[in-house]
């Protein structure tokens, strides 16, 4: 029991930091600004379900998947970083706030944004997926695996409720407040994107350099 507690704390803190629900919230608020409260809640619920399934799949079969397709986590980091960079540029210019959704397009729009970009890569991005694979490898028994799965569920459950109350914040902040927050978060996301890209490219470059003939 004493050994499980540090592992549980590691799982929770690492996933909460990597998923960063407070960082996801401004994007969610912007993308769903033209939706009704019921549609916004449905979007959040589907995004969290997709995120939970995706993280669990990577935790249980990530290494096998990577080996089968001969891809590395570093490649995933680079792709995720590029996606983050493009989204951050749009947020920095407040472009996302211009999205308008007609009544006939609401269902399709909700289906689209709940999967991408909310679930992937904003909630379960390269960091969270990599973390799931690494921690699953560290889980030495069924108890550790249950702690890992429970931590993933708890973090996503908390993320759902943070997004659930995002509608109240939309009214509180107003259009100007949302744009200011969106620009600030866009800058932060672009910095994170650069970190992801560098973290993905660096091992690849070092590996190539090590194989280079002297």
N, C-alpha and C positions, 0 to 999 in steps of 0.2 A: 504493500500500500504506500509506503514511504517513497519507493522508487517510482511509482506511477504518478505521484503528485507533481514532481518536477517535469515529467514528460507531458502531463496534461497542461501545465502552465506554459510549456514551450509551444505546444500545439495551438493553444488558444491565442497567445500573444502574437505568434508568428503569422497565423492566418488573419487575425484581426488587423494587423499592421499591413499585410500584403493586399488584402481585399479592400481595406480602407473605406468603410461605408460612408464616412463623412466626406471623403473625397468624391465618391460616386454620386452623392446626393445632388450637388449643383448640376451635374450633367443630366441626371434623371429629372430634376425640376425643369430644366430647359427643354428637354426633348418631349416632355409630357405637358407643357404649359397650356396647350390648346385642347387637352383631353378633359373629360369630366372626372370627378373624384372616383367614380366606380371604374372607369376605364383605366385611370392611373393606378389604382390598386390592383386591377387585373394584370396590368403590365408588370408591376413589381413582383406579383406572385409568380407569374410565369418565368420571369428572369431569374428568380431565386431557385425555382425548381430545376430549370435548365442548368444553372450554375452548380447546384448540389449533385445532379446526375453526372455532369462533366467532371467535376473534381473527384467524385467517387470512382469513376471509370479510370481516370488517370492514376489514382492511388492504387487501384487493384491491378491495373494492366498497363501502366505507363511504360515500364521498362520493356515489356514484351512488344508493345506497339512501336516504340522507338527502334528496337532491334529489327523488327519485321520490315520497316520502311527504310532502315539504314539512315535515320536522321538523329540529330543530337538536340539536347536541350538548348544549346547555344543558338542553333538555327531558330528555335521557337522564340528565344529572347529577342533576336534581331527582327523577326517578323512582327512580334508584339510591339517592339519599340517603334517601328515604322508606323504602325497603326496608331499608336499613342501620339506620335509626332504630328501626323496629319490631323488628328482630332484636336490636339492642342492648338494648332495653327488656326483652325476654324473657331475654336472657343476664344482665342486671343482677339479675334476680329469680330466676335459676337455673331458669327454667321449662323450658328445653330438656333439662335432665337428667332430667325426668320422663317422657320419651318411652319407652314400652315397646313392643316389637315381638314379636308372636306368630310362631310358626314358619311359619304359613300366609301371613303378610303380609310376610315378609322380602324376597322377590323384588320385590314392588311397592314396598316401602319403599326398597330400594337403588336401584331405577330412579328413584324420585322425588327423593331427596336428592342423588343424583349429578349431576343436571341443575340442580335448584333446591333449596336455595340454594348448594350447593358450587361448581358450575361457574359458574352465573349467579345472583347477582352477586358472590359472594365471591372467586372466582379471576379471572374476566374481567369485572370491573365496568366502570362508566363510564370510570374513569381509564385502565384498560388498553386498552379499546376506542378511546378517544379518542387515546391515545398511538400505537396502531397506525396509525390514519388519518393522524395528523400526520407520523409518521416515514416512512410509505410515500410521502407527498407530498414528503418531503425526499430520498428515495432517487432519485438522478439517473441511475443506471445499473443494469444487471442485477446487478453486483457488490454494490452497496449493498442491493439487494433481497434477495439471498442472505444477506448479513450480518444483515439485519433478521429474516428467517425463521429463520436459525440461532440468533439470540439468543432469539427467542420459544420455540423448541424447547428450548434449553438451560435457560432459566428454568423452564419447565414440567416438564422432566425432573428438575431439582433439587427442585421442589415435590413431585413424585411420591414421591421417596425420603424427603423430610421427613415426608410423610403416611404412608409405608410403615412408618416406625419409630415412628409415633405410638402404636401399640399398646403398646410397651414403656413409654412415658411414662405411659400410663393406669395400668399396674400400679405404676409408681414413685411417682406422685403420689397415687394413691388417690382415693376419692370426694371427700374434703374438699379435696384439692389441686386437683382438676379444677374444683370449684365456685368456689374462690377465683380461679383463673386465668380462669374463664369470666366472673366478675363484673368483674374488672379489664379483660378484653378487651371486655366489653360496654360499659363506660364509654368506652374508647378508640374503639370502633366508632361510638358515638353522637356523639362529637366529630367523627369523620371524616364521619359522615352530615350533620351541621350544615354542615361545610365544603363538602360536595358541593352541598347545597341552596342555600347562600348563593352559591357560585360559579356555580350555574345561574340563580338568580333575578336576581343583580346585572346581568348584561348585558341581560337582558330589560327590567328596570326602566329602565336607562339608555337603551335603544333607544326605549322608550315616551316617556320624558321628552324625548328629542331630537325626537320627532315632535309633541310637544304644542305647540299654538299659543301664541305669546307674547301 
